[in-house]
């Protein structure tokens, strides 16, 4: 019954057990029309349950316990007490009415005592009273256990649903961060190249053409990154066997900064240590932090010189991006829907790292410390 679920337990297993108990009465008692009719009445609530009809607790207490008690006394059929026990278990399992449950349990327990008292053979029949009384207690406990199990299953299902919702929300935030990083940085570099091309178009067409080529290449790369990110949302069965480009890592930061410098942003890299052995997750977080910081320099401190410093320690990766004072007034771009420092923290916190950003002299400083994962063979690559 536990394996098939609560609906089967209360909707079919109990009615089948009631039918078996009724057949037991027929096998141990002389069959009469009155006995058959009374047992049919006693089986009415169980038949309704088998037909998936809702039965209230008080109808079950009256018909499930009261009628079997009458059968026990009128037709001298002690086996009918099992029908009353089933009603007690069912009421305890459903837990819809505490008074009805208690009335049914007490009533089922009193039946064998009353039967022995009427017959006046207590000395010979008291073991039956003990057995039936204990059986009633056990059936009530079984019903309570089933009820508790149903409640636990419902609570676990609800918790699982909440976790699914939370996981979906976290995944949406992660994808939003990836799209913001890829598109925001790509558009920044494209705009830098387009501005440079426009400024030198008349006097140096070759340099303008080169800047436009870089803008085109960065635009294509950004589009490819967006497609890879959005592709994560698709059903694997829909995507075919096309390979997706790998996500950027720590070793790609140098190329990232070089591309920004070629687009006209005065930025340079200071690298200490080897980045090729940094694990994927830490490398991606470092790359996105630098990407966001460099993009912010372009928007909020135009013309400012920036330095990207990366230090590879044995157990962590230190990343900092510092820019000086802007040489031009920032141009309003309508930008403000990005993830900024909050997005950086949401990338770094799950890794157990730290990130901070704030004024530093006449400029701005972003610092992050990311733990580097290790495997049995050394640092994860």
C-alpha positions in Angstrom: 0.0 0.0 0.0 2.9 2.4 0.7 4.4 1.7 -2.7 1.2 2.4 -4.6 0.5 5.7 -2.8 -2.1 7.2 -0.5 -4.9 7.5 -3.0 -4.9 3.7 -3.6 -4.6 3.1 0.1 -7.7 5.1 1.1 -9.6 4.7 -2.2 -9.3 0.9 -3.0 -7.3 -1.1 -0.5 -9.7 -0.2 2.4 -12.9 -1.2 0.4 -11.3 -4.5 -0.6 -10.4 -5.2 3.0 -14.0 -4.4 4.0 -15.3 -6.8 1.4 -13.0 -9.5 2.8 -14.2 -8.8 6.3 -17.9 -9.1 5.2 -17.1 -12.4 3.5 -15.5 -13.6 6.7 -18.8 -12.9 8.5 -20.7 -15.0 6.0 -18.3 -17.8 6.5 -18.5 -17.9 10.3 -22.2 -17.1 10.7 -25.4 -18.5 9.4 -26.6 -16.6 6.4 -30.0 -14.9 6.7 -31.7 -12.2 4.7 -31.5 -9.8 7.6 -27.7 -10.4 7.9 -27.1 -9.9 4.2 -29.1 -6.7 4.1 -27.4 -5.3 7.2 -24.0 -6.1 5.9 -24.9 -4.5 2.5 -25.7 -1.3 4.5 -22.4 -1.6 6.3 -20.6 -1.8 3.0 -22.3 1.2 1.4 -19.5 3.7 2.5 -16.8 1.4 1.2 -18.5 0.9 -2.1 -18.8 4.7 -2.5 -15.1 5.0 -1.7 -14.3 2.4 -4.3 -16.3 4.4 -6.8 -14.2 7.5 -5.9 -17.2 9.2 -4.1 -16.3 11.4 -1.2 -17.6 10.0 2.1 -17.8 12.2 5.2 -16.3 11.2 8.5 -19.6 11.0 10.4 -21.3 8.8 7.8 -18.3 6.5 8.0 -18.4 6.5 11.8 -22.2 5.6 11.9 -22.3 3.1 9.0 -18.7 1.8 9.4 -18.9 1.2 13.1 -22.5 1.5 14.2 -23.9 -1.0 11.7 -21.2 -3.7 12.3 -22.0 -3.3 16.0 -25.6 -4.1 15.4 -24.6 -7.1 13.2 -22.4 -8.3 16.1 -25.3 -8.2 18.6 -28.3 -9.2 16.5 -26.8 -12.0 14.5 -24.1 -13.1 17.0 -21.4 -12.4 14.4 -18.2 -11.2 16.2 -16.4 -11.1 12.9 -18.2 -7.9 12.0 -16.0 -6.2 14.5 -13.2 -6.2 11.8 -15.4 -3.9 9.7 -15.5 -1.5 12.6 -11.7 -1.7 13.0 -11.3 -0.8 9.3 -13.5 2.2 9.7 -11.4 3.3 12.7 -8.2 3.0 10.6 -9.7 4.9 7.7 -10.9 7.8 9.8 -7.5 8.0 11.5 -5.7 7.9 8.1 -7.9 10.7 6.7 -7.9 12.8 9.8 -10.9 15.0 8.7 -12.7 15.0 12.0 -11.1 14.3 15.4 -14.5 13.8 17.2 -15.7 11.3 14.6 -12.4 9.5 14.8 -12.6 9.2 18.6 -16.2 8.2 18.6 -15.5 5.4 16.1 -12.4 4.2 18.1 -14.2 4.1 21.4 -17.3 2.6 19.8 -15.2 -0.2 18.2 -13.4 -0.9 21.5 -16.7 -1.0 23.5 -18.4 -3.6 21.2 -16.5 -6.7 22.4 -16.8 -5.6 26.0 -20.6 -5.1 25.6 -20.9 -8.4 23.8 -19.2 -10.3 26.6 -21.2 -8.4 29.3 -24.5 -9.3 27.6 -23.6 -12.9 27.3 -22.4 -13.0 30.9 -19.4 -15.2 30.2 -16.6 -12.8 31.1 -14.3 -15.4 32.6 -14.3 -17.5 29.4 -14.4 -14.7 26.9 -12.2 -11.9 28.4 -9.2 -13.0 26.2 -11.4 -12.0 23.2 -12.0 -8.6 24.7 -8.3 -8.1 25.1 -7.5 -9.3 21.6 -10.2 -7.2 19.9 -9.4 -4.1 22.0 -5.7 -4.4 21.2 -6.7 -4.9 17.5 -8.7 -1.7 17.6 -5.8 0.2 19.1 -3.4 -1.2 16.4 -5.7 -0.3 13.6 -6.1 3.2 14.9 -2.3 3.5 15.1 -1.9 2.1 11.6 -4.3 4.8 10.3 -2.4 7.5 12.1 0.9 6.2 10.6 -0.7 6.3 7.1 -1.9 9.8 7.8 1.5 11.0 8.9 3.1 9.4 5.8 0.7 11.2 3.5 1.5 14.5 5.3 5.2 13.9 4.9 4.8 13.0 1.2 2.8 16.2 0.7 5.4 18.3 2.5 8.3 16.8 0.5 6.4 17.3 -2.7 5.8 21.0 -1.8 9.4 21.4 -0.8 10.5 19.8 -4.1 8.3 22.2 -6.0 9.8 25.2 -4.1 13.3 24.0 -4.9 12.4 23.6 -8.6 11.1 27.2 -8.6 14.2 28.5 -6.8 16.5 26.5 -9.2 14.7 27.9 -12.2 14.9 31.4 -10.9 18.7 31.0 -10.1 19.2 29.6 -13.7 17.4 32.6 -15.2 19.6 35.0 -13.2 22.7 33.1 -14.3 21.7 33.3 -17.9 20.8 37.0 -17.5 24.3 37.6 -16.1 25.9 35.7 -19.0 23.8 37.6 -21.6 24.5 40.9 -19.9 28.3 40.2 -19.8 28.5 39.0 -23.4 26.3 41.6 -25.0 27.3 44.5 -22.8 31.0 44.0 -23.4 30.6 43.2 -27.0 28.6 46.3 -27.7 31.1 48.4 -25.7 33.9 47.3 -27.9 31.8 47.6 -31.1 30.9 51.2 -30.2 34.6 52.1 -29.4 35.6 50.8 -32.8 32.8 52.6 -34.5 33.6 55.9 -32.8 37.2 55.5 -33.7 36.4 54.7 -37.3 34.2 57.8 -37.6 36.9 60.0 -36.1 39.6 58.9 -38.6 37.4 58.1 -41.6 38.4 61.3 -43.5 42.1 61.4 -42.8 42.9 57.7 -42.5 40.5 55.4 -44.4 42.7 52.4 -43.8 42.6 52.8 -40.0 38.9 53.3 -40.2 38.4 50.1 -42.2 40.5 48.2 -39.7 38.4 49.5 -36.8 35.2 48.5 -38.7 36.7 45.0 -39.2 37.4 44.7 -35.5 33.8 45.9 -34.7 32.4 43.3 -37.1 34.5 40.5 -35.6 33.5 41.5 -32.0 29.9 41.7 -33.1 30.1 38.2 -34.6 31.8 36.8 -31.5 29.2 38.4 -29.2 26.4 37.0 -31.3 28.0 33.5 -31.2 28.2 33.8 -27.3 24.6 34.8 -27.1 23.6 31.9 -29.2 25.6 29.5 -27.0 24.0 30.9 -23.9 20.5 30.8 -25.2 21.1 27.3 -26.5 21.3 26.2 -22.9 17.6 26.9 -22.7 16.7 24.5 -25.4 15.8 20.9 -25.1 18.9 18.8 -25.9 16.7 16.7 -28.3 16.1 19.9 -30.3 19.6 21.1 -30.7 21.0 18.3 -32.9 24.6 17.4 -32.6 26.1 20.9 -33.3 28.9 21.6 -30.9 28.7 24.8 -28.9 31.8 27.0 -28.4 33.5 26.6 -25.0 32.9 29.3 -22.3 35.8 31.7 -21.8 38.2 31.1 -19.0 41.0 32.8 -17.1 43.5 32.4 -20.0 41.1 34.4 -22.2 41.3 37.5 -20.1 44.5 38.6 -21.9 42.7 38.5 -25.2 39.7 40.3 -23.7 41.8 43.2 -22.5 43.8 43.3 -25.8 40.6 43.6 -27.7 39.4 46.4 -25.5 42.8 48.2 -26.0 42.7 47.8 -29.7 39.2 49.3 -29.7 40.7 52.5 -28.1 40.3 51.9 -24.4 43.6 52.8 -22.6 43.8 49.5 -20.7 46.7 47.1 -20.0 47.2 43.8 -18.3 49.6 42.8 -15.5 49.9 39.1 -15.2 51.7 37.1 -12.5 51.6 33.3 -12.8 50.1 30.8 -15.2 46.4 31.0 -15.9 46.1 27.9 -18.1 45.6 25.6 -15.0 42.8 27.6 -13.5 39.6 25.5 -13.3 36.7 26.2 -15.5 34.3 27.8 -12.9 36.9 30.1 -11.3 38.2 31.1 -14.8 34.7 31.9 -16.1 34.0 34.0 -12.9 37.3 35.9 -13.3 36.7 36.5 -17.0 33.2 37.9 -16.3 34.4 40.1 -13.5 37.1 41.7 -15.7 34.6 41.9 -18.6 32.1 43.8 -16.4 34.8 46.1 -14.9 36.3 47.0 -18.2 32.9 47.7 -19.6 32.1 49.9 -16.6 35.3 51.9 -17.2 34.2 52.6 -20.7 30.8 53.8 -19.6 31.5 55.6 -16.4 35.1 56.8 -16.7 35.7 57.6 -20.4 39.3 58.2 -21.3 40.6 56.9 -17.9 43.6 54.6 -18.0 42.8 51.2 -16.5 45.1 48.4 -15.3 43.9 44.7 -15.1 46.1 42.8 -12.6 45.8 39.1 -12.3 47.9 37.1 -9.8 47.9 33.3 -9.7 48.5 32.1 -6.2 48.7 28.4 -5.4 45.2 28.2 -3.9 43.5 31.3 -5.3 43.3 33.8 -8.1 43.5 37.5 -7.3 41.9 39.8 -9.8 41.8 43.6 -9.7 40.8 46.3 -12.2 41.7 49.8 -11.3 41.0 52.9 -13.4 42.1 56.5 -12.9 40.0 59.7 -13.2 38.0 60.1 -16.4 39.3 62.6 -18.9 35.9 63.2 -20.5 32.4 63.6 -19.1 30.4 60.4 -19.2 27.8 60.4 -21.9 24.3 59.2 -20.8 23.6 56.0 -22.6 20.4 54.9 -20.8 22.4 52.0 -19.3 21.4 51.0 -15.8 19.8 47.6 -16.2 23.0 45.7 -15.8 23.9 43.4 -12.9 27.0 45.3 -11.8 28.5 44.5 -8.5 25.5 42.4 -7.5 26.1 40.2 -10.6 29.8 39.9 -9.6 28.9 38.8 -6.1 26.4 36.3 -7.4 29.1 34.7 -9.4 31.8 34.8 -6.7 29.8 33.8 -3.6 28.9 30.2 -4.8 32.7 29.6 -5.3 33.5 30.8 -1.8 35.4 33.9 -3.0 35.1 37.6 -2.2 34.6 40.7 -4.4 34.6 44.4 -3.6 34.4 47.6 -5.5 34.8 51.2 -4.4 36.7 54.5 -4.8 40.5 54.3 -4.9 42.2 57.7 -4.9 41.0 59.6 -8.0 39.6 56.4 -9.6 37.8 53.2 -8.9 39.0 49.8 -7.9 37.4 46.3 -8.3 39.1 43.5 -6.4 38.2 39.8 -6.3 39.7 36.7 -4.7 38.6 33.4 -6.1 39.6 30.0 -4.7 41.2 27.6 -7.2 39.8 24.1 -7.1 42.1 21.2 -6.8 41.9 17.6 -7.9 43.8 14.5 -7.0 46.3 15.4 -9.7 46.7 19.0 -8.8 44.9 22.0 -9.9 41.8 21.5 -12.0 42.3 22.6 -15.6 
